Amino acid sequence: MRPIRPLFADRRGRRPRRRAFPVLGAVGLATALALTATACGSGEDTEAGAGVTASAAGDGKIKIPDDLKDRLKEHGIDIDKWKDGAWKDWDRDDWLREAEDYVNPIIKDLWDPDRMREAEDPDQGKGVDESDLSGDQGVTDPEPAPVEAKAVPAGYHDSAPEAGKVFFDSPEGTMVCSATVVADPAHPGKSNMVWTAGHCVHAGKKGGWYRNIAFVPSYNNDARSAAELQGATKEEVAPYGVWWGDWAQTSDQWIEQGGATGGQGASYDFAVIHVTPEKGGDGKSLEETVGSALPVNFNAPAVPQVAAITATGYPAAKPFDGETMYQCADKPGRLSIARSEPTMYRIGCTMTGGSSGGGWVATGADGKAALVSNTSIGPVTAGWLAGPRLGKEAEGLYDAVSEKFADKQ
């Protein structure tokens, strides 16, 4: 795993900001993968997740309906060729970009333990384009003191059952983020919705939707070291299964403005993924499987009224290895990227790349915990993290995903 290299401050004395970015696999996409490419067609053993929930047959297998196959073909995607490796073609002219273009066919056993473990951190330290920041406009509090990230004790499911990792492929390789199971208003107690950062599902203004997006709740639940995970079974690293994103939505602002480094689009850097189990499962939802889902607070109190926020994630850049879960708790401050955009939350935290998308949780006046943000950006040298305030745009996105699947569970 290569370190993030430090950068000099800009001419105004500001430290450059990095995207608290998903982290890249140390091995290339040419690595042999354990793929199972099953045939398409009525009654055949085929699995998919591509913007529409596939129907489950009585034998527990997921079947691709004809209308879904037709929709994939409209995007130039042949399921058999895609599963055989066509997904590795990142021709920019064919890279699906628009909000309605999301497709994500399941490739059974693609995310095996080795491939998950190899989703590490690259040399991601990059400068910030001068056009990417408008200076500290609006309200910005002094930079917080670093808060040392604390390892979550083994048995993650006992203390943070909603937390997990998001795996996906990009043109640069195999990548990873963090994410949180959130409640679904349309299906109380039976949610299949996951909250993460927008840059964990879509490349922003210069790219499109990432591929093979999957969520693993309570990844490495027993907190084994990277060495101990060598040769681990899929059940050991993914005790609650692998859940593929059959739909994802991020903000229009992220798609239009988002960049790999700096703060552009960061105030709207959030996403919701709707998931389905890779192996069909026993008919239980994600929430039923893990036993919990967090509500989302879109009307969180002003920063001065928030006593503390706890951020959870799987940091992967040194000194971390991406295999174990960490948390930081701090009283938030404010960070303004541009006067025209919502002010962000900022906390002291030493978590690094890989923690992107991880949930920020605060306790409300009612004494109940709720998700109020997610990790988006931080400085190149670590020490603090910033996340978007979740307002009307975030709520509209959340409601849209819930409504899309309201009559499909």
DAURPE-V775503 format. One record per helix or strand. SS is the DSSP state (2 for helix, 1 for strand). FROM is the first residue (numbers start at 1). LEN is the number of residues. If there is no record, write none. Layout:
# DAURPE-V775503
ss:SS from:FROM len:LEN
ss:SS from:FROM len:LEN
This chain:
# DAURPE-V775503
ss:1 from:17 len:3
ss:1 from:23 len:2
ss:1 from:36 len:1
ss:1 from:55 len:2
ss:1 from:62 len:2
ss:2 from:66 len:9
ss:2 from:79 len:5
ss:2 from:86 len:3
ss:2 from:92 len:3
ss:2 from:99 len:3
ss:1 from:108 len:1
ss:2 from:113 len:5
ss:2 from:130 len:3
ss:1 from:150 len:2
ss:2 from:156 len:4
ss:1 from:163 len:8
ss:1 from:173 len:10
ss:1 from:193 len:4
ss:2 from:198 len:3
ss:1 from:202 len:1
ss:2 from:204 len:3
ss:1 from:209 len:1
ss:1 from:211 len:7
ss:2 from:234 len:4
ss:1 from:243 len:8
ss:2 from:252 len:6
ss:1 from:261 len:1
ss:2 from:266 len:3
ss:1 from:271 len:7
ss:2 from:286 len:5
ss:1 from:294 len:3
ss:2 from:303 len:3
ss:1 from:309 len:5
ss:1 from:326 len:5
ss:1 from:333 len:3
ss:1 from:344 len:6
ss:1 from:359 len:5
ss:1 from:369 len:6
ss:1 from:377 len:3
ss:1 from:383 len:5
ss:2 from:392 len:13
